[in-house]
Amino acid sequence: MPSNHKAFLTKEGKKMIEDRKKDFQLIFLIKESNSYVFISEANHYQMSSRETITKDVNRAIRLVSNQFTDKPNITSHSFRVSYITQLWKDTKDI
């Protein structure tokens, strides 16, 4: 999928976001400006870089993959080129 193609939420996705709007507002109301979901282990007031998050996700995926008998080689890139493309084609998903 070309990077200039935009993705949009389905009606169901928009409804889900709207239903949770108060939750998001509450989170942003009580969140401090330097508090992040993904933080650096060395500095808890600094957000993790995209590269660090990707490495951590790949490490977790590798651990799970190794538990399967056929030990599939799955990385975060697998989802970018296959699963996400399938979600794009299946309009029932967000």
TORPA-4810 file (N, C-alpha, C, O; in nm, 3 decimals):
<nodes>
NODE_1_0.085_-0.116_0.000_0.000_0.000_0.000_0.090_0.124_0.000_0.178_0.136_0.086_M
NODE_2_0.071_0.215_-0.094_0.153_0.336_-0.097_0.135_0.419_0.029_0.027_0.421_0.088_P
NODE_3_0.242_0.485_0.070_0.238_0.561_0.195_0.144_0.681_0.188_0.105_0.735_0.291_S
NODE_4_0.106_0.724_0.068_0.016_0.839_0.058_-0.131_0.800_0.064_-0.218_0.887_0.061_N
NODE_5_-0.160_0.668_0.073_-0.298_0.626_0.091_-0.336_0.643_0.238_-0.263_0.602_0.327_H
NODE_6_-0.448_0.701_0.260_-0.492_0.724_0.398_-0.589_0.616_0.441_-0.665_0.563_0.359_K
NODE_7_-0.586_0.583_0.568_-0.680_0.487_0.625_-0.783_0.564_0.705_-0.752_0.664_0.770_A
NODE_8_-0.905_0.516_0.701_-1.014_0.580_0.774_-1.085_0.477_0.859_-1.088_0.359_0.825_F
NODE_9_-1.142_0.521_0.968_-1.220_0.432_1.053_-1.353_0.399_0.986_-1.412_0.482_0.916_L
NODE_10_-1.399_0.277_1.008_-1.532_0.239_0.961_-1.635_0.303_1.055_-1.599_0.364_1.155_T
NODE_11_-1.761_0.288_1.022_-1.867_0.339_1.110_-1.858_0.276_1.248_-1.876_0.343_1.350_K
NODE_12_-1.829_0.145_1.250_-1.817_0.075_1.378_-1.698_0.129_1.458_-1.707_0.146_1.579_E
NODE_13_-1.587_0.156_1.389_-1.468_0.211_1.455_-1.495_0.349_1.511_-1.455_0.380_1.623_G
NODE_14_-1.563_0.432_1.433_-1.597_0.567_1.480_-1.688_0.560_1.602_-1.673_0.638_1.696_K
NODE_15_-1.783_0.466_1.600_-1.875_0.451_1.714_-1.797_0.408_1.839_-1.823_0.458_1.948_K
NODE_16_-1.702_0.316_1.822_-1.624_0.270_1.936_-1.543_0.385_1.996_-1.539_0.400_2.118_M
NODE_17_-1.481_0.466_1.912_-1.405_0.581_1.961_-1.498_0.680_2.032_-1.465_0.731_2.138_I
NODE_18_-1.612_0.705_1.971_-1.709_0.798_2.032_-1.759_0.745_2.166_-1.774_0.821_2.262_E
NODE_19_-1.784_0.614_2.173_-1.830_0.553_2.299_-1.726_0.566_2.410_-1.762_0.575_2.527_D
NODE_20_-1.597_0.568_2.373_-1.489_0.575_2.472_-1.436_0.717_2.489_-1.336_0.738_2.556_R
NODE_21_-1.503_0.815_2.429_-1.455_0.953_2.431_-1.431_1.005_2.573_-1.330_1.071_2.598_K
NODE_22_-1.522_0.976_2.664_-1.506_1.022_2.802_-1.381_0.961_2.867_-1.312_1.027_2.945_K
NODE_23_-1.353_0.835_2.833_-1.233_0.771_2.886_-1.108_0.844_2.839_-1.018_0.872_2.918_D
NODE_24_-1.103_0.874_2.708_-0.987_0.945_2.654_-0.974_1.084_2.717_-0.863_1.126_2.750_F
NODE_25_-1.085_1.153_2.735_-1.080_1.287_2.795_-1.027_1.280_2.937_-0.947_1.364_2.978_Q
NODE_26_-1.070_1.180_3.013_-1.023_1.164_3.151_-0.873_1.135_3.154_-0.799_1.192_3.234_L
NODE_27_-0.828_1.046_3.066_-0.684_1.015_3.061_-0.604_1.140_3.032_-0.504_1.166_3.099_I
NODE_28_-0.646_1.218_2.932_-0.570_1.337_2.897_-0.580_1.445_3.004_-0.490_1.527_3.018_F
NODE_29_-0.689_1.446_3.080_-0.706_1.544_3.187_-0.608_1.518_3.302_-0.549_1.612_3.356_L
NODE_30_-0.591_1.392_3.340_-0.506_1.360_3.455_-0.361_1.331_3.417_-0.275_1.321_3.504_I
NODE_31_-0.333_1.319_3.287_-0.198_1.290_3.240_-0.108_1.412_3.256_-0.146_1.523_3.221_K
NODE_32_0.011_1.389_3.310_0.110_1.497_3.318_0.176_1.512_3.183_0.179_1.416_3.105_E
NODE_33_0.229_1.629_3.153_0.286_1.654_3.021_0.403_1.563_2.988_0.430_1.538_2.871_S
NODE_34_0.473_1.514_3.089_0.588_1.428_3.062_0.561_1.282_3.101_0.654_1.207_3.130_N
NODE_35_0.434_1.241_3.102_0.405_1.101_3.131_0.367_1.032_3.000_0.284_1.081_2.923_S
NODE_36_0.428_0.916_2.978_0.411_0.844_2.852_0.373_0.699_2.881_0.399_0.648_2.989_Y
NODE_37_0.312_0.635_2.784_0.279_0.493_2.797_0.405_0.410_2.783_0.426_0.316_2.861_V
NODE_38_0.489_0.442_2.686_0.615_0.372_2.663_0.729_0.465_2.702_0.750_0.569_2.640_F
NODE_39_0.801_0.425_2.807_0.907_0.513_2.858_1.043_0.446_2.849_1.054_0.324_2.840_I
NODE_40_1.145_0.528_2.852_1.282_0.481_2.854_1.310_0.417_2.989_1.268_0.469_3.093_S
NODE_41_1.380_0.305_2.989_1.415_0.241_3.116_1.512_0.327_3.195_1.510_0.327_3.318_E
NODE_42_1.598_0.400_3.125_1.699_0.482_3.192_1.641_0.613_3.245_1.687_0.664_3.348_A
NODE_43_1.541_0.668_3.175_1.485_0.797_3.215_1.332_0.788_3.205_1.276_0.789_3.095_N
NODE_44_1.267_0.780_3.319_1.122_0.759_3.322_1.042_0.882_3.278_0.919_0.877_3.273_H
NODE_45_1.109_0.991_3.247_1.041_1.111_3.199_1.067_1.134_3.051_1.040_1.243_2.999_Y
NODE_46_1.119_1.032_2.984_1.149_1.043_2.842_1.076_0.930_2.770_1.083_0.815_2.813_Q
NODE_47_1.008_0.963_2.660_0.937_0.859_2.587_1.037_0.773_2.510_1.144_0.819_2.471_M
NODE_48_0.998_0.646_2.488_1.083_0.556_2.411_1.080_0.594_2.265_0.981_0.647_2.214_S
NODE_49_1.190_0.567_2.198_1.196_0.594_2.054_1.121_0.485_1.977_1.096_0.377_2.031_S
NODE_50_1.088_0.514_1.854_1.020_0.416_1.768_1.107_0.291_1.755_1.056_0.179_1.758_R
NODE_51_1.235_0.310_1.741_1.327_0.197_1.725_1.328_0.107_1.849_1.330_-0.016_1.837_E
NODE_52_1.328_0.168_1.966_1.327_0.092_2.091_1.199_0.011_2.104_1.202_-0.106_2.142_T
NODE_53_1.086_0.072_2.072_0.958_0.002_2.080_0.957_-0.114_1.981_0.913_-0.224_2.015_I
NODE_54_1.006_-0.091_1.858_1.012_-0.198_1.758_1.098_-0.314_1.806_1.060_-0.430_1.790_T
NODE_55_1.214_-0.284_1.865_1.301_-0.390_1.916_1.232_-0.469_2.027_1.241_-0.592_2.030_K
NODE_56_1.163_-0.400_2.116_1.092_-0.467_2.226_0.978_-0.555_2.173_0.959_-0.667_2.221_D
NODE_57_0.904_-0.503_2.076_0.794_-0.581_2.016_0.851_-0.705_1.948_0.798_-0.814_1.965_V
NODE_58_0.958_-0.688_1.872_1.019_-0.802_1.804_1.072_-0.905_1.902_1.062_-1.025_1.876_N
NODE_59_1.128_-0.860_2.013_1.177_-0.953_2.116_1.060_-1.035_2.172_1.073_-1.156_2.189_R
NODE_60_0.949_-0.970_2.199_0.831_-1.041_2.252_0.774_-1.138_2.148_0.738_-1.251_2.182_A
NODE_61_0.766_-1.094_2.023_0.715_-1.181_1.916_0.806_-1.303_1.901_0.758_-1.415_1.884_I
NODE_62_0.938_-1.282_1.907_1.034_-1.392_1.893_1.016_-1.494_2.007_1.020_-1.614_1.984_R
NODE_63_0.995_-1.444_2.130_0.973_-1.535_2.244_0.849_-1.621_2.223_0.850_-1.741_2.251_L
NODE_64_0.742_-1.559_2.174_0.618_-1.634_2.149_0.636_-1.730_2.033_0.594_-1.845_2.040_V
NODE_65_0.700_-1.684_1.924_0.723_-1.769_1.807_0.802_-1.894_1.843_0.774_-2.002_1.790_S
NODE_66_0.899_-1.880_1.931_0.982_-1.994_1.970_0.907_-2.099_2.049_0.956_-2.211_2.066_N
NODE_67_0.789_-2.065_2.099_0.708_-2.162_2.173_0.630_-2.255_2.081_0.581_-2.359_2.125_Q
NODE_68_0.617_-2.217_1.952_0.548_-2.302_1.855_0.645_-2.409_1.805_0.766_-2.386_1.797_F
NODE_69_0.592_-2.526_1.770_0.678_-2.636_1.725_0.751_-2.603_1.595_0.866_-2.643_1.578_T
NODE_70_0.687_-2.530_1.503_0.753_-2.498_1.376_0.836_-2.369_1.383_0.902_-2.333_1.286_D
NODE_71_0.833_-2.302_1.497_0.912_-2.180_1.522_0.910_-2.083_1.403_1.014_-2.059_1.341_K
NODE_72_0.792_-2.028_1.372_0.783_-1.936_1.257_0.867_-1.810_1.280_0.880_-1.763_1.393_P
NODE_73_0.922_-1.757_1.172_1.001_-1.634_1.180_0.907_-1.516_1.161_0.881_-1.474_1.048_N
NODE_74_0.856_-1.461_1.270_0.760_-1.351_1.266_0.824_-1.230_1.332_0.885_-1.240_1.438_I
NODE_75_0.809_-1.115_1.268_0.857_-0.989_1.325_0.748_-0.885_1.309_0.644_-0.912_1.249_T
NODE_76_0.771_-0.768_1.363_0.673_-0.660_1.346_0.656_-0.628_1.198_0.548_-0.584_1.156_S
NODE_77_0.760_-0.648_1.119_0.752_-0.623_0.975_0.650_-0.715_0.908_0.586_-0.676_0.811_H
NODE_78_0.634_-0.837_0.960_0.536_-0.931_0.905_0.396_-0.871_0.908_0.316_-0.892_0.817_S
NODE_79_0.367_-0.796_1.012_0.235_-0.737_1.025_0.218_-0.618_0.932_0.108_-0.593_0.882_F
NODE_80_0.324_-0.546_0.908_0.315_-0.431_0.818_0.285_-0.474_0.676_0.205_-0.410_0.608_R
NODE_81_0.348_-0.582_0.630_0.335_-0.618_0.489_0.224_-0.718_0.462_0.187_-0.735_0.346_V
NODE_82_0.171_-0.783_0.562_0.067_-0.882_0.534_-0.061_-0.857_0.613_-0.165_-0.832_0.553_S
NODE_83_-0.055_-0.864_0.742_-0.176_-0.855_0.822_-0.245_-0.719_0.806_-0.367_-0.713_0.792_Y
NODE_84_-0.169_-0.612_0.808_-0.228_-0.479_0.795_-0.291_-0.463_0.657_-0.397_-0.401_0.644_I
NODE_85_-0.226_-0.518_0.554_-0.284_-0.513_0.420_-0.417_-0.587_0.418_-0.513_-0.541_0.354_T
NODE_86_-0.425_-0.700_0.487_-0.550_-0.775_0.493_-0.656_-0.695_0.567_-0.772_-0.695_0.525_Q
NODE_87_-0.621_-0.627_0.675_-0.717_-0.543_0.747_-0.770_-0.433_0.655_-0.888_-0.398_0.659_L
NODE_88_-0.680_-0.379_0.574_-0.719_-0.273_0.481_-0.827_-0.324_0.385_-0.921_-0.251_0.352_W
NODE_89_-0.814_-0.449_0.340_-0.908_-0.504_0.242_-1.039_-0.545_0.309_-1.144_-0.543_0.245_K
NODE_90_-1.034_-0.582_0.437_-1.153_-0.625_0.510_-1.214_-0.505_0.580_-1.169_-0.464_0.687_D
NODE_91_-1.317_-0.451_0.519_-1.375_-0.325_0.571_-1.453_-0.342_0.700_-1.501_-0.244_0.755_T
NODE_92_-1.466_-0.465_0.749_-1.537_-0.485_0.876_-1.447_-0.452_0.994_-1.495_-0.431_1.105_K
NODE_93_-1.316_-0.449_0.970_-1.220_-0.417_1.076_-1.197_-0.268_1.082_-1.228_-0.194_0.988_D
NODE_94_-1.143_-0.225_1.193_-1.111_-0.083_1.211_-0.985_-0.053_1.134_-0.939_0.061_1.134_I
</nodes>
